[in-house]
C-alpha cells in the first residue's frame, strides 16, 4: 500500500507499507529512507541516502531483548543504549562510541 502526503516544508512525502502496516519506504524530495524488519516485525535497520555502488548515506541498526524491547541503537558509529525495568524505560545513554564486546551472564550476575 502506498500513501502520498503533502508537506509544507519538504513538498511531498510518499510512504510504502507492508501487510502488517510497517513502513517499508519513505520518499521525499530530499531522498529515500528504507526500513527493514525481522521475523517478529521489529525494525532492525534503516537506510537513508544509500545507492547501488555508493557507500555514502546513513544506516541505523536496532538490537532487541527477547521481550521485544530495543536495547541498542547504532548509527554513524555511535551507540545509544536503553535500560528497562518491567517494560518501562529507566535509562537512556546516548552518543558513546560503539565498541563490540562479548559478555556472558548467568542469572543476575555478570561473569
C-alpha positions in Angstrom: 0.0 0.0 0.0 1.3 3.5 -0.9 0.2 6.7 0.7 1.1 10.2 -0.5 1.1 13.2 1.8 1.7 16.9 1.1 4.2 18.5 3.5 4.6 22.3 3.6 8.4 22.3 4.1 9.5 19.2 2.1 6.9 19.4 -0.7 5.6 15.8 -0.7 6.1 12.6 1.1 5.2 9.1 -0.1 5.1 6.1 2.2 5.0 2.4 1.2 3.7 -0.1 3.8 3.7 -3.9 4.2 0.7 -6.0 5.1 1.4 -5.6 8.8 1.3 -1.8 8.5 5.0 -1.3 8.9 6.7 1.4 6.8 8.9 -0.1 4.1 9.9 3.1 2.3 9.7 6.9 2.8 10.3 9.0 -0.2 10.6 12.8 0.0 12.2 15.4 -2.3 15.4 15.2 -0.2 15.8 11.4 -0.6 14.6 7.9 0.2 14.7 6.0 3.5 14.2 2.2 3.5 13.1 0.2 6.6 13.9 -3.4 7.3 12.2 -5.8 9.8 13.0 -9.2 11.3 10.6 -12.1 11.5 9.0 -10.6 14.7 8.2 -7.3 12.8 10.8 -5.4 14.8 12.6 -2.6 12.9 16.2 -3.8 12.7 17.7 -1.5 10.0 17.0 1.9 8.4 19.0 3.1 5.4 18.9 6.7 4.2 20.6 8.1 1.1 22.3 4.8 0.0 22.5 3.9 -3.6 24.0 0.9 -5.5 27.8 1.2 -5.7 27.8 4.3 -3.4 28.7 3.7 0.2 27.6 7.2 1.3 24.5 7.6 3.4 23.3 6.7 6.8 22.5 3.3 8.3 20.8 2.8 11.7 20.7 -0.7 13.3 18.4 -1.7 16.2 19.0 -4.6 18.5 16.4 -6.0 20.8 16.0 -8.0 24.0 13.9 -11.2 23.8 10.9 -9.2 25.2 10.9 -7.0 22.0 12.4 -4.0 23.8 15.1 -2.1 21.9 18.3 -2.2 24.0 20.8 -0.7 21.5 20.6 1.7 18.5 23.7 2.0 16.3 24.0 5.0 14.0 27.1 6.5 12.4 29.5 4.6 14.7 27.6 5.9 17.8 25.6 3.8 20.1 22.5 4.6 22.2 21.7 2.1 24.9 18.4 1.6 26.7 17.8 0.0 30.1 14.3 -1.2 31.1 12.6 -2.4 34.3 9.2 -4.2 34.0 8.8 -2.8 30.4 9.4 0.8 31.4 12.4 2.8 30.2 14.7 3.6 33.1 17.8 5.0 31.4 19.0 6.1 28.0 22.6 6.6 27.3 23.4 8.3 24.0 26.4 9.2 22.0 29.0 6.7 23.1 31.4 5.2 20.6 30.4 1.7 19.6 32.9 -1.0 20.6 31.7 -4.5 20.1 32.2 -6.6 23.2 31.1 -10.0 24.4 29.8 -10.7 27.9 28.2 -13.7 29.4 25.6 -13.6 32.1 24.2 -16.3 34.4 21.2 -15.2 36.5 21.7 -11.6 37.6 25.5 -11.6 37.9 28.0 -10.7 35.2 30.7 -13.3 34.8 
